Amino acid sequence: MTPGFRKGPTLWDGVLITVFIVLTISVAMMMGSPDPGSVLEVKTLTEEVRIPLDRDGRYAVSGPLGTAFVVVEDGGARMESAPCPLKICETMGPVTKSGQTILCLPNRISARVLGKVPVDAVSR
């Protein structure tokens, strides 16, 4: 063993790690999360529809591959079924916060929650 070097963590290593953890949690809490959205904006190649998220229902959306169904319930929206081959949009789960999006790329459908989105940065 080289003289002057210790093996293993010291008390100060623990203090430093604790400070980093506390700072990380504090910054995450200050940033917060986006507000819950109020409207789902569904876009296709030919139309744009806005659906209130407080009105539960099942909505048909037509795309080039066929009809997809969007379900709105409990303040969130999800893609229930789509004619695309991989069904990735169905596995995305519900979106509730402003800025969250569901995409069905093969069927050219996008569904985005609208509402107040926090600002990441300001440029001049």
LINKA-V511888 format. One record per helix or strand of 3 or more residues. SS is the DSSP state (hx for helix, st for strand). FROM is the first residue (numbers start at 1). TO is the last residue. Records with the same first field share a line. If there is no record, write none. Layout:
SS = FROM-TO ; FROM-TO
This chain:
hx = 11-31 ; 88-91
st = 39-43 ; 48-52 ; 57-63 ; 66-73 ; 76-81 ; 101-104 ; 109-114
